[in-house]
Amino acid sequence: MAIELDVTINESKTVIQLKDNQGIIELSNEKTISSDKPLIYVLLKAKALVDIGHTAKDKFESTVDFDQIITIMPTWDVEIDYVEQLLAEQIEANGIVFTNTRQVTKVPASAFKTVNDYVTLIGRILATFGYPLAPIETKPVKKKPAKAQHRWNKEVSQVEFYIDSRESKATVMWQKRNEMLLKAGAKMKPQAELNKDGSVGFSAKMGEKIRFDHQDKIKNFTTTEDIILKSVNEVGLFLYFGGTNSWLELLDAAGKSIDEYTVVK
């Protein structure tokens, strides 16, 4: 697959603009970052990778000795924490150990393919410019554990499940394969938590979008009518912006989770 880029090269910096607003990569011999948006940085010393992280806007500090820096400003709809995590995993899969201890970020299964495709694209571009973060063709990214599968059945369609968690409270029924009935009077978490750098996370964006789609049935963060949602995960995003395994949050009157009713073993 051909990749179209706009490239600007000067004495100290190469700026690579991806098409269709897919982000910007900079290869620099400078030791500072100048940006009004959050970005990922990869530090190098004598062409060897020594550190990776992300920074909010132009705030950048590092105790690591480096002589080159790669910065990656992803497209707005790809969560920066997730891109950093998969980039680091791809690098570490090839035996490279970073100087600083990294904080691991869990990439949800719902976002993994999109982020992994984006990281693969970034890897191909950097390899072309002489910075192979990982030999993509010979060492694939580590596979994530298989996601649990759940199957709707007639029994579960008759059960009321209750959520009382994360500032939300609701009654839910899985009435059809692609229909979750959220009963009127559900209490919603008012505000999503921001990322450490102050940015809005992927789950928060998704939750706000679902709320916007049903805004005529919400008043003061309480639903005024029954609402039909598509899945257990969508219920979690709508009520409390996700951030947990919602299959374990929906419990019947005896405390049995919807996961126990429907998981395929």
CYANA upper distance limits for C-alpha pairs under 8 A (distance plus 0.5 A):
  4 GLU  CA     18 LEU  CA      7.46
  4 GLU  CA     19 LYS  CA      6.73
  5 LEU  CA     16 ILE  CA      7.06
  5 LEU  CA     17 GLN  CA      6.25
  5 LEU  CA     18 LEU  CA      5.54
  5 LEU  CA     19 LYS  CA      6.42
  6 ASP  CA     16 ILE  CA      6.36
  6 ASP  CA     17 GLN  CA      5.46
  6 ASP  CA     18 LEU  CA      7.08
  6 ASP  CA     19 LYS  CA      7.96
  7 VAL  CA     14 THR  CA      7.57
  7 VAL  CA     15 VAL  CA      6.17
  7 VAL  CA     16 ILE  CA      5.13
  7 VAL  CA     17 GLN  CA      6.71
  8 THR  CA     14 THR  CA      6.25
  8 THR  CA     15 VAL  CA      5.61
  8 THR  CA     16 ILE  CA      7.14
  9 ILE  CA     13 LYS  CA      6.62
  9 ILE  CA     14 THR  CA      4.96
  9 ILE  CA     15 VAL  CA      6.91
 10 ASN  CA     14 THR  CA      6.88
 12 SER  CA     28 SER  CA      6.32
 12 SER  CA     29 ASN  CA      5.87
 12 SER  CA     30 GLU  CA      7.21
 13 LYS  CA     26 GLU  CA      7.34
 13 LYS  CA     27 LEU  CA      6.09
 13 LYS  CA     28 SER  CA      4.86
 13 LYS  CA     29 ASN  CA      6.95
 13 LYS  CA     30 GLU  CA      8.24
 14 THR  CA     26 GLU  CA      6.10
 14 THR  CA     27 LEU  CA      5.53
 14 THR  CA     28 SER  CA      6.94
 15 VAL  CA     24 ILE  CA      7.70
 15 VAL  CA     25 ILE  CA      6.51
 15 VAL  CA     26 GLU  CA      5.05
 15 VAL  CA     27 LEU  CA      7.06
 16 ILE  CA     24 ILE  CA      6.20
 16 ILE  CA     25 ILE  CA      5.50
 16 ILE  CA     26 GLU  CA      6.56
 17 GLN  CA     23 GLY  CA      6.95
 17 GLN  CA     24 ILE  CA      5.21
 17 GLN  CA     25 ILE  CA      7.05
 18 LEU  CA     22 GLN  CA      5.85
 18 LEU  CA     23 GLY  CA      6.05
 18 LEU  CA     24 ILE  CA      6.51
 18 LEU  CA     25 ILE  CA      8.48
 19 LYS  CA     23 GLY  CA      8.36
 21 ASN  CA     75 THR  CA      6.84
 22 GLN  CA     74 PRO  CA      6.97
 22 GLN  CA     75 THR  CA      5.15
 23 GLY  CA     72 ILE  CA      7.83
 23 GLY  CA     73 MET  CA      5.86
 23 GLY  CA     74 PRO  CA      5.02
 23 GLY  CA     75 THR  CA      5.18
 24 ILE  CA     72 ILE  CA      6.41
 24 ILE  CA     73 MET  CA      5.64
 24 ILE  CA     74 PRO  CA      7.19
 25 ILE  CA     70 ILE  CA      7.60
 25 ILE  CA     71 THR  CA      6.16
 25 ILE  CA     72 ILE  CA      5.11
 25 ILE  CA     73 MET  CA      6.89
 26 GLU  CA     70 ILE  CA      6.11
 26 GLU  CA     71 THR  CA      5.68
 26 GLU  CA     72 ILE  CA      7.15
 27 LEU  CA     68 GLN  CA      8.02
 27 LEU  CA     69 ILE  CA      6.65
 27 LEU  CA     70 ILE  CA      5.23
 27 LEU  CA     71 THR  CA      7.27
 28 SER  CA     68 GLN  CA      6.29
 28 SER  CA     69 ILE  CA      5.84
 28 SER  CA     70 ILE  CA      6.80
 29 ASN  CA     67 ASP  CA      6.78
 29 ASN  CA     68 GLN  CA      5.16
 29 ASN  CA     69 ILE  CA      6.97
 30 GLU  CA     67 ASP  CA      7.97
 30 GLU  CA     68 GLN  CA      7.13
 30 GLU  CA     69 ILE  CA      7.68
 31 LYS  CA     66 PHE  CA      8.47
 31 LYS  CA     67 ASP  CA      7.62
 31 LYS  CA     68 GLN  CA      7.60
 31 LYS  CA     69 ILE  CA      7.51
 32 THR  CA     60 PHE  CA      7.88
 33 ILE  CA     58 ASP  CA      6.43
 33 ILE  CA     59 LYS  CA      8.33
 33 ILE  CA     60 PHE  CA      7.23
 34 SER  CA     57 LYS  CA      8.37
 34 SER  CA     58 ASP  CA      5.96
 35 SER  CA     57 LYS  CA      6.02
 35 SER  CA     58 ASP  CA      5.70
 36 ASP  CA     57 LYS  CA      5.24
 36 ASP  CA     58 ASP  CA      6.67
 37 LYS  CA     56 ALA  CA      7.11
 37 LYS  CA     57 LYS  CA      4.82
 37 LYS  CA     58 ASP  CA      7.92
 37 LYS  CA     73 MET  CA      8.25
 38 PRO  CA     54 HIS  CA      7.61
 38 PRO  CA     55 THR  CA      6.07
 38 PRO  CA     56 ALA  CA      4.80
 38 PRO  CA     57 LYS  CA      5.01
 38 PRO  CA     58 ASP  CA      8.22
 38 PRO  CA     73 MET  CA      7.45
 38 PRO  CA     80 ILE  CA      8.48
 38 PRO  CA    197 ASP  CA      8.37
 39 LEU  CA     54 HIS  CA      6.03
 39 LEU  CA     55 THR  CA      6.20
 39 LEU  CA     56 ALA  CA      7.32
 39 LEU  CA     57 LYS  CA      7.60
 39 LEU  CA     71 THR  CA      7.00
 39 LEU  CA     72 ILE  CA      6.11
 39 LEU  CA     73 MET  CA      5.10
 39 LEU  CA     74 PRO  CA      7.62
 39 LEU  CA     80 ILE  CA      7.72
 40 ILE  CA     52 ILE  CA      7.91
 40 ILE  CA     53 GLY  CA      6.24
 40 ILE  CA     54 HIS  CA      4.57
 40 ILE  CA     55 THR  CA      6.94
 40 ILE  CA     71 THR  CA      5.99
 40 ILE  CA     72 ILE  CA      5.49
 40 ILE  CA     73 MET  CA      6.87
 40 ILE  CA     80 ILE  CA      7.74
 40 ILE  CA     84 GLU  CA      7.01
 41 TYR  CA     52 ILE  CA      6.17
 41 TYR  CA     53 GLY  CA      6.00
 41 TYR  CA     54 HIS  CA      6.17
 41 TYR  CA     55 THR  CA      8.06
 41 TYR  CA     69 ILE  CA      7.20
 41 TYR  CA     70 ILE  CA      6.06
 41 TYR  CA     71 THR  CA      4.87
 41 TYR  CA     72 ILE  CA      6.82
 42 VAL  CA     49 LEU  CA      7.66
 42 VAL  CA     50 VAL  CA      8.20
 42 VAL  CA     51 ASP  CA      6.32
 42 VAL  CA     52 ILE  CA      4.97
 42 VAL  CA     53 GLY  CA      7.26
 42 VAL  CA     69 ILE  CA      6.27
 42 VAL  CA     70 ILE  CA      5.51
 42 VAL  CA     71 THR  CA      6.86
 43 LEU  CA     49 LEU  CA      6.49
 43 LEU  CA     50 VAL  CA      6.16
 43 LEU  CA     51 ASP  CA      5.61
 43 LEU  CA     52 ILE  CA      6.77
 43 LEU  CA     66 PHE  CA      6.53
 43 LEU  CA     67 ASP  CA      8.18
 43 LEU  CA     68 GLN  CA      6.57
 43 LEU  CA     69 ILE  CA      5.18
 43 LEU  CA     70 ILE  CA      6.93
 44 LEU  CA     48 ALA  CA      5.64
 44 LEU  CA     49 LEU  CA      4.96
 44 LEU  CA     50 VAL  CA      5.92
 44 LEU  CA     51 ASP  CA      7.72
 44 LEU  CA     66 PHE  CA      5.83
 44 LEU  CA     67 ASP  CA      6.66
 44 LEU  CA     68 GLN  CA      5.64
 44 LEU  CA     69 ILE  CA      6.59
 45 LYS  CA     49 LEU  CA      7.04
 45 LYS  CA     50 VAL  CA      7.15
 45 LYS  CA     65 ASP  CA      7.48
 45 LYS  CA     66 PHE  CA      5.03
 45 LYS  CA     67 ASP  CA      5.72
 45 LYS  CA     68 GLN  CA      6.98
 46 ALA  CA     66 PHE  CA      8.38
 46 ALA  CA     67 ASP  CA      7.45
 47 LYS  CA     68 GLN  CA      8.19
 47 LYS  CA    131 TYR  CA      8.39
 49 LEU  CA     96 ILE  CA      8.02
 49 LEU  CA     98 PHE  CA      7.75
 50 VAL  CA     64 VAL  CA      7.98
 50 VAL  CA     66 PHE  CA      7.99
 50 VAL  CA     97 VAL  CA      8.03
 50 VAL  CA     98 PHE  CA      5.55
 50 VAL  CA     99 THR  CA      6.04
 51 ASP  CA     64 VAL  CA      7.87
 51 ASP  CA     98 PHE  CA      5.62
 51 ASP  CA     99 THR  CA      6.45
 51 ASP  CA    100 ASN  CA      7.01
 52 ILE  CA     84 GLU  CA      8.12
 52 ILE  CA     88 ALA  CA      7.56
 52 ILE  CA     98 PHE  CA      8.01
 53 GLY  CA     84 GLU  CA      7.20
 54 HIS  CA     80 ILE  CA      8.27
 54 HIS  CA     81 ASP  CA      8.18
 54 HIS  CA     84 GLU  CA      7.72
 55 THR  CA     59 LYS  CA      6.68
 55 THR  CA     60 PHE  CA      6.54
 55 THR  CA    197 ASP  CA      7.74
 56 ALA  CA     60 PHE  CA      8.34
 56 ALA  CA    197 ASP  CA      5.82
 56 ALA  CA    198 GLY  CA      8.28
 64 VAL  CA     99 THR  CA      7.70
 64 VAL  CA    100 ASN  CA      8.40
 74 PRO  CA     78 VAL  CA      7.03
 74 PRO  CA     80 ILE  CA      7.24
 74 PRO  CA     83 VAL  CA      8.50
 77 ASP  CA    202 PHE  CA      7.91
 78 VAL  CA     82 TYR  CA      8.29
 78 VAL  CA     83 VAL  CA      7.90
 78 VAL  CA    114 THR  CA      8.29
 78 VAL  CA    115 VAL  CA      7.10
 78 VAL  CA    202 PHE  CA      7.79
 79 GLU  CA     83 VAL  CA      7.00
 79 GLU  CA    115 VAL  CA      8.36
 79 GLU  CA    201 GLY  CA      6.87
 79 GLU  CA    202 PHE  CA      6.15
 80 ILE  CA     84 GLU  CA      6.73
 81 ASP  CA     85 GLN  CA      6.72
 81 ASP  CA    105 THR  CA      7.35
 82 TYR  CA     86 LEU  CA      6.82
 82 TYR  CA    105 THR  CA      7.36
 82 TYR  CA    106 LYS  CA      8.06
 82 TYR  CA    107 VAL  CA      6.17
 82 TYR  CA    115 VAL  CA      7.28
 83 VAL  CA     87 LEU  CA      6.57
 83 VAL  CA    115 VAL  CA      6.52
 83 VAL  CA    116 ASN  CA      8.18
 83 VAL  CA    118 TYR  CA      8.25
 83 VAL  CA    119 VAL  CA      6.90
 84 GLU  CA     88 ALA  CA      6.59
 85 GLN  CA     89 GLU  CA      6.71
 85 GLN  CA    104 VAL  CA      7.34
 85 GLN  CA    105 THR  CA      6.57
 85 GLN  CA    106 LYS  CA      8.37
 85 GLN  CA    107 VAL  CA      8.14
 86 LEU  CA     90 GLN  CA      6.57
 86 LEU  CA    115 VAL  CA      8.22
 86 LEU  CA    116 ASN  CA      7.29
 86 LEU  CA    119 VAL  CA      7.38
 86 LEU  CA    141 VAL  CA      8.50
 87 LEU  CA     91 ILE  CA      6.77
 87 LEU  CA    119 VAL  CA      6.74
 88 ALA  CA     92 GLU  CA      6.49
 89 GLU  CA     93 ALA  CA      6.40
 89 GLU  CA    141 VAL  CA      7.61
 89 GLU  CA    142 LYS  CA      7.91
 90 GLN  CA     94 ASN  CA      7.58
 90 GLN  CA    133 LEU  CA      7.94
 90 GLN  CA    134 ALA  CA      6.56
 90 GLN  CA    140 PRO  CA      8.17
 90 GLN  CA    141 VAL  CA      5.91
 90 GLN  CA    142 LYS  CA      7.98
 91 ILE  CA     95 GLY  CA      7.92
 91 ILE  CA     96 ILE  CA      6.69
 91 ILE  CA    133 LEU  CA      6.13
 91 ILE  CA    134 ALA  CA      5.95
 92 GLU  CA     96 ILE  CA      5.40
 92 GLU  CA     97 VAL  CA      6.76
 93 ALA  CA    134 ALA  CA      8.42
 93 ALA  CA    139 LYS  CA      8.12
 93 ALA  CA    141 VAL  CA      7.66
 93 ALA  CA    142 LYS  CA      7.79
 94 ASN  CA    134 ALA  CA      6.99
 94 ASN  CA    135 PRO  CA      8.48
 94 ASN  CA    139 LYS  CA      7.91
107 VAL  CA    111 ALA  CA      7.30
107 VAL  CA    112 PHE  CA      6.67
108 PRO  CA    112 PHE  CA      6.65
109 ALA  CA    113 LYS  CA      8.25
109 ALA  CA    147 LYS  CA      7.50
111 ALA  CA    115 VAL  CA      6.72
112 PHE  CA    116 ASN  CA      6.33
113 LYS  CA    117 ASP  CA      6.51
114 THR  CA    118 TYR  CA      6.85
115 VAL  CA    119 VAL  CA      6.65
116 ASN  CA    120 THR  CA      6.59
117 ASP  CA    121 LEU  CA      6.80
118 TYR  CA    122 ILE  CA      6.83
119 VAL  CA    123 GLY  CA      6.59
120 THR  CA    124 ARG  CA      6.78
120 THR  CA    136 ILE  CA      8.04
121 LEU  CA    125 ILE  CA      6.91
122 ILE  CA    126 LEU  CA      6.70
123 GLY  CA    127 ALA  CA      6.53
123 GLY  CA    132 PRO  CA      7.39
123 GLY  CA    133 LEU  CA      6.83
123 GLY  CA    134 ALA  CA      7.57
123 GLY  CA    136 ILE  CA      7.95
124 ARG  CA    128 THR  CA      6.72
124 ARG  CA    132 PRO  CA      8.38
124 ARG  CA    136 ILE  CA      8.22
125 ILE  CA    129 PHE  CA      7.02
126 LEU  CA    130 GLY  CA      6.88
126 LEU  CA    131 TYR  CA      5.49
126 LEU  CA    132 PRO  CA      6.49
126 LEU  CA    133 LEU  CA      7.77
127 ALA  CA    131 TYR  CA      5.26
127 ALA  CA    132 PRO  CA      4.52
127 ALA  CA    133 LEU  CA      7.42
128 THR  CA    132 PRO  CA      8.15
134 ALA  CA    139 LYS  CA      7.95
135 PRO  CA    139 LYS  CA      6.41
135 PRO  CA    140 PRO  CA      8.47
136 ILE  CA    140 PRO  CA      6.20
136 ILE  CA    141 VAL  CA      8.26
148 ALA  CA    263 VAL  CA      7.42
148 ALA  CA    264 VAL  CA      7.82
149 GLN  CA    263 VAL  CA      6.32
149 GLN  CA    264 VAL  CA      5.98
150 HIS  CA    259 ASP  CA      7.74
150 HIS  CA    262 THR  CA      5.54
150 HIS  CA    263 VAL  CA      4.82
150 HIS  CA    264 VAL  CA      6.02
151 ARG  CA    262 THR  CA      5.68
151 ARG  CA    263 VAL  CA      6.93
151 ARG  CA    264 VAL  CA      7.12
152 TRP  CA    156 VAL  CA      7.38
152 TRP  CA    157 SER  CA      8.18
152 TRP  CA    174 TRP  CA      8.23
152 TRP  CA    176 LYS  CA      7.87
152 TRP  CA    177 ARG  CA      6.12
152 TRP  CA    262 THR  CA      6.75
153 ASN  CA    157 SER  CA      7.09
153 ASN  CA    262 THR  CA      7.96
154 LYS  CA    158 GLN  CA      7.49
155 GLU  CA    159 VAL  CA      7.69
156 VAL  CA    174 TRP  CA      7.22
156 VAL  CA    175 GLN  CA      8.32
156 VAL  CA    258 ILE  CA      8.36
156 VAL  CA    261 TYR  CA      7.10
156 VAL  CA    262 THR  CA      8.07
157 SER  CA    173 MET  CA      6.91
157 SER  CA    174 TRP  CA      5.67
157 SER  CA    175 GLN  CA      5.01
157 SER  CA    176 LYS  CA      7.29
158 GLN  CA    173 MET  CA      7.90
158 GLN  CA    174 TRP  CA      8.50
158 GLN  CA    175 GLN  CA      7.76
159 VAL  CA    173 MET  CA      6.86
159 VAL  CA    174 TRP  CA      8.32
159 VAL  CA    252 ASP  CA      7.54
160 GLU  CA    171 THR  CA      7.07
160 GLU  CA    172 VAL  CA      6.41
160 GLU  CA    173 MET  CA      5.73
160 GLU  CA    252 ASP  CA      6.57
160 GLU  CA    253 ALA  CA      8.23
161 PHE  CA    171 THR  CA      6.20
161 PHE  CA    172 VAL  CA      5.62
161 PHE  CA    173 MET  CA      6.62
161 PHE  CA    250 LEU  CA      5.89
161 PHE  CA    251 LEU  CA      5.49
161 PHE  CA    252 ASP  CA      4.99
161 PHE  CA    253 ALA  CA      7.70
161 PHE  CA    257 SER  CA      8.45
161 PHE  CA    258 ILE  CA      7.88
162 TYR  CA    169 LYS  CA      7.90
162 TYR  CA    170 ALA  CA      6.27
162 TYR  CA    171 THR  CA      5.17
162 TYR  CA    172 VAL  CA      6.74
162 TYR  CA    250 LEU  CA      5.94
162 TYR  CA    251 LEU  CA      5.74
162 TYR  CA    252 ASP  CA      6.53
162 TYR  CA    253 ALA  CA      7.95
163 ILE  CA    168 SER  CA      7.54
163 ILE  CA    169 LYS  CA      5.63
163 ILE  CA    170 ALA  CA      5.59
163 ILE  CA    171 THR  CA      6.92
163 ILE  CA    172 VAL  CA      8.33
163 ILE  CA    249 GLU  CA      6.60
163 ILE  CA    250 LEU  CA      5.80
163 ILE  CA    251 LEU  CA      7.20
164 ASP  CA    168 SER  CA      6.31
164 ASP  CA    169 LYS  CA      4.93
164 ASP  CA    170 ALA  CA      7.30
164 ASP  CA    249 GLU  CA      8.42
165 SER  CA    169 LYS  CA      7.04
165 SER  CA    249 GLU  CA      7.83
166 ARG  CA    189 LYS  CA      7.35
166 ARG  CA    240 TYR  CA      6.69
167 GLU  CA    187 LYS  CA      8.22
167 GLU  CA    188 MET  CA      7.29
167 GLU  CA    189 LYS  CA      5.47
167 GLU  CA    190 PRO  CA      8.46
167 GLU  CA    240 TYR  CA      7.66
168 SER  CA    186 ALA  CA      7.94
168 SER  CA    187 LYS  CA      5.50
168 SER  CA    188 MET  CA      5.24
168 SER  CA    189 LYS  CA      5.76
168 SER  CA    239 LEU  CA      6.65
168 SER  CA    240 TYR  CA      6.89
169 LYS  CA    186 ALA  CA      6.24
169 LYS  CA    187 LYS  CA      5.43
169 LYS  CA    188 MET  CA      7.40
170 ALA  CA    182 LEU  CA      7.68
170 ALA  CA    183 LYS  CA      7.57
170 ALA  CA    185 GLY  CA      7.69
170 ALA  CA    186 ALA  CA      4.86
170 ALA  CA    187 LYS  CA      6.72
171 THR  CA    182 LEU  CA      6.67
171 THR  CA    183 LYS  CA      6.16
171 THR  CA    186 ALA  CA      7.41
172 VAL  CA    180 MET  CA      7.25
172 VAL  CA    181 LEU  CA      6.02
172 VAL  CA    182 LEU  CA      5.19
172 VAL  CA    183 LYS  CA      6.65
172 VAL  CA    250 LEU  CA      8.30
173 MET  CA    180 MET  CA      6.24
173 MET  CA    181 LEU  CA      5.56
173 MET  CA    182 LEU  CA      7.26
174 TRP  CA    179 GLU  CA      6.69
174 TRP  CA    180 MET  CA      5.05
174 TRP  CA    181 LEU  CA      6.75
175 GLN  CA    179 GLU  CA      6.43
175 GLN  CA    180 MET  CA      6.55
175 GLN  CA    181 LEU  CA      7.05
176 LYS  CA    180 MET  CA      7.56
178 ASN  CA    229 LEU  CA      8.40
178 ASN  CA    230 LYS  CA      5.57
178 ASN  CA    231 SER  CA      6.83
179 GLU  CA    228 ILE  CA      6.55
179 GLU  CA    229 LEU  CA      6.26
179 GLU  CA    230 LYS  CA      5.47
179 GLU  CA    231 SER  CA      7.13
180 MET  CA    228 ILE  CA      6.07
180 MET  CA    229 LEU  CA      5.48
180 MET  CA    230 LYS  CA      6.29
180 MET  CA    231 SER  CA      6.45
180 MET  CA    232 VAL  CA      7.53
180 MET  CA    235 VAL  CA      8.08
181 LEU  CA    226 ASP  CA      7.33
181 LEU  CA    227 ILE  CA      6.47
181 LEU  CA    228 ILE  CA      5.34
181 LEU  CA    229 LEU  CA      7.00
182 LEU  CA    186 ALA  CA      7.84
182 LEU  CA    226 ASP  CA      6.19
182 LEU  CA    227 ILE  CA      5.62
182 LEU  CA    228 ILE  CA      6.66
182 LEU  CA    229 LEU  CA      7.75
182 LEU  CA    235 VAL  CA      8.24
183 LYS  CA    223 THR  CA      8.44
183 LYS  CA    225 GLU  CA      7.47
183 LYS  CA    226 ASP  CA      5.04
183 LYS  CA    227 ILE  CA      7.03
184 ALA  CA    222 THR  CA      8.50
184 ALA  CA    223 THR  CA      5.74
184 ALA  CA    224 THR  CA      5.76
184 ALA  CA    225 GLU  CA      4.90
184 ALA  CA    226 ASP  CA      4.99
184 ALA  CA    227 ILE  CA      7.72
185 GLY  CA    222 THR  CA      6.26
185 GLY  CA    223 THR  CA      5.51
185 GLY  CA    224 THR  CA      6.36
185 GLY  CA    225 GLU  CA      7.76
186 ALA  CA    222 THR  CA      5.98
186 ALA  CA    223 THR  CA      5.79
187 LYS  CA    221 PHE  CA      6.67
187 LYS  CA    222 THR  CA      5.23
187 LYS  CA    223 THR  CA      7.41
187 LYS  CA    239 LEU  CA      7.86
188 MET  CA    221 PHE  CA      5.70
188 MET  CA    222 THR  CA      6.51
188 MET  CA    238 PHE  CA      8.12
188 MET  CA    239 LEU  CA      5.22
188 MET  CA    240 TYR  CA      6.82
189 LYS  CA    221 PHE  CA      7.67
189 LYS  CA    239 LEU  CA      6.50
189 LYS  CA    240 TYR  CA      5.51
189 LYS  CA    241 PHE  CA      8.30
190 PRO  CA    221 PHE  CA      6.65
192 ALA  CA    204 ALA  CA      6.28
192 ALA  CA    240 TYR  CA      7.83
192 ALA  CA    241 PHE  CA      6.67
193 GLU  CA    200 VAL  CA      8.35
193 GLU  CA    204 ALA  CA      8.18
194 LEU  CA    198 GLY  CA      5.91
194 LEU  CA    199 SER  CA      6.23
194 LEU  CA    200 VAL  CA      5.74
194 LEU  CA    201 GLY  CA      6.93
195 ASN  CA    199 SER  CA      5.81
195 ASN  CA    200 VAL  CA      6.69
195 ASN  CA    201 GLY  CA      6.60
200 VAL  CA    204 ALA  CA      6.86
200 VAL  CA    205 LYS  CA      7.34
201 GLY  CA    205 LYS  CA      6.85
202 PHE  CA    206 MET  CA      6.81
203 SER  CA    207 GLY  CA      6.56
203 SER  CA    237 LEU  CA      7.17
203 SER  CA    241 PHE  CA      6.25
203 SER  CA    242 GLY  CA      6.65
203 SER  CA    243 GLY  CA      7.74
204 ALA  CA    208 GLU  CA      6.62
204 ALA  CA    237 LEU  CA      7.96
204 ALA  CA    241 PHE  CA      5.75
204 ALA  CA    242 GLY  CA      8.22
205 LYS  CA    209 LYS  CA      6.74
206 MET  CA    210 ILE  CA      6.87
206 MET  CA    237 LEU  CA      7.28
206 MET  CA    241 PHE  CA      8.12
207 GLY  CA    211 ARG  CA      6.73
207 GLY  CA    234 GLU  CA      8.34
207 GLY  CA    237 LEU  CA      5.06
207 GLY  CA    238 PHE  CA      5.41
207 GLY  CA    239 LEU  CA      8.26
207 GLY  CA    240 TYR  CA      8.25
207 GLY  CA    241 PHE  CA      5.58
207 GLY  CA    242 GLY  CA      8.20
208 GLU  CA    212 PHE  CA      6.57
208 GLU  CA    238 PHE  CA      7.85
208 GLU  CA    241 PHE  CA      8.41
209 LYS  CA    213 ASP  CA      6.84
210 ILE  CA    214 HIS  CA      7.16
210 ILE  CA    234 GLU  CA      8.40
210 ILE  CA    237 LEU  CA      8.26
210 ILE  CA    238 PHE  CA      6.53
211 ARG  CA    215 GLN  CA      6.27
211 ARG  CA    238 PHE  CA      6.57
214 HIS  CA    218 ILE  CA      7.51
214 HIS  CA    227 ILE  CA      8.26
217 LYS  CA    223 THR  CA      6.09
217 LYS  CA    224 THR  CA      5.72
217 LYS  CA    225 GLU  CA      6.13
217 LYS  CA    227 ILE  CA      8.22
218 ILE  CA    222 THR  CA      6.01
218 ILE  CA    223 THR  CA      4.92
218 ILE  CA    224 THR  CA      6.16
218 ILE  CA    225 GLU  CA      8.34
219 LYS  CA    223 THR  CA      6.84
219 LYS  CA    224 THR  CA      7.21
223 THR  CA    227 ILE  CA      8.46
229 LEU  CA    234 GLU  CA      6.98
229 LEU  CA    235 VAL  CA      6.98
230 LYS  CA    234 GLU  CA      6.85
230 LYS  CA    235 VAL  CA      8.36
231 SER  CA    235 VAL  CA      6.90
232 VAL  CA    236 GLY  CA      6.95
232 VAL  CA    246 SER  CA      6.92
232 VAL  CA    247 TRP  CA      7.07
233 ASN  CA    237 LEU  CA      6.76
233 ASN  CA    242 GLY  CA      7.77
233 ASN  CA    246 SER  CA      6.55
233 ASN  CA    247 TRP  CA      8.18
234 GLU  CA    238 PHE  CA      6.53
235 VAL  CA    239 LEU  CA      6.61
235 VAL  CA    246 SER  CA      8.48
236 GLY  CA    240 TYR  CA      6.24
236 GLY  CA    241 PHE  CA      6.66
236 GLY  CA    242 GLY  CA      5.40
236 GLY  CA    246 SER  CA      6.24
237 LEU  CA    241 PHE  CA      4.41
237 LEU  CA    242 GLY  CA      4.94
238 PHE  CA    242 GLY  CA      8.30
242 GLY  CA    246 SER  CA      7.76
245 ASN  CA    249 GLU  CA      7.48
246 SER  CA    250 LEU  CA      7.13
247 TRP  CA    257 SER  CA      7.38
247 TRP  CA    258 ILE  CA      6.34
247 TRP  CA    259 ASP  CA      5.56
248 LEU  CA    257 SER  CA      6.02
248 LEU  CA    258 ILE  CA      7.27
248 LEU  CA    259 ASP  CA      6.57
249 GLU  CA    257 SER  CA      7.42
250 LEU  CA    257 SER  CA      6.05
250 LEU  CA    258 ILE  CA      6.22
251 LEU  CA    255 GLY  CA      5.57
251 LEU  CA    256 LYS  CA      5.73
251 LEU  CA    257 SER  CA      4.79
251 LEU  CA    258 ILE  CA      6.68
252 ASP  CA    256 LYS  CA      5.85
252 ASP  CA    257 SER  CA      6.86
252 ASP  CA    258 ILE  CA      8.03
256 LYS  CA    260 GLU  CA      7.13
256 LYS  CA    261 TYR  CA      8.27
257 SER  CA    261 TYR  CA      7.29
258 ILE  CA    262 THR  CA      6.81
259 ASP  CA    263 VAL  CA      5.83
